[in-house]
Amino acid sequence: MLVLIGEKEIIYPAKKALERLNRVAPQIKTALIPAAGYDLVWTQTNLVNQKILEFFDSQVSEKMGDTRGRHVV
């Protein structure tokens, strides 16, 4: 599972939320997206896409036992 949170989130303190999530569920991958709030998929599209692709790559690599990088599935 991947959780992305914008650093400018106004409902809760983003950094503290990610720290707590990392503490209680360390198997979940997390990332703080700079200069974004709840609208992170629109304000930081390229970075969000990059984080998602990196996550998918890591999942495929783990399943295939390969750490060489991107795989075509």
N, C-alpha and C positions, 0 to 999 in steps of 0.2 A: 504494500500500500504506500502511496505517496501523498503527502499533505504539503501544499504550498499555501503560504500566508503572506499577504502584503504587509510590509513594515508599517504602513500608515493606517492600518486597520483601526477603526474608531470604536467598535463595540467592545473590544477587549485588548489588553496589551499583547501584541503579537509575539514579541520575543519571549515573554514569560509563558505564553501558551505553548510555544514550540519547545521551550525548556522542559515544561511539565510533561508534554507528550513524549519527549525523548526519554524522560525519566521513567514514566509508567508503561510505556510501550516502545522499548528501544528497537524493536524489529521494524517499526514504521520509519520510512525515510521521510525527512522533512527538509524544507528550504524556506528561508525568509526572502521574499522578493522585494528588492529596494524600490523606493519611489512609487509604491502602489498600495492601494487599500483593497477593499472587496472587489474592485474592478480590475484586478491584476491581469486577467486574460485580455483586457483591452489596452491597458496602459503599458504593459510589459510583455506584449505578445511574443516577441522573439525569445526572450529569456524563459518565459513559461514553456514555450514549445521546446526549447533546448533542454530544460529540466525534465520534461515528460519523455523526450526521446532518450535522454541519458538513463532514466529510470527503466524504460522498456529494454534498452540495451543491456542493462545490468541484470534484469530478470531473465532475458534470453541466455546471456552468458552463464548465469548460475545454473539454469536448467540444462544447458548443453555442455557444461564444464569447460567453457572456453572464455578466456578473458582478452581475446585479441581485438575486440571492438564490435562494430555494428554487424549484424547478420540480417540477411534477407529471409523473411519467414513467409 
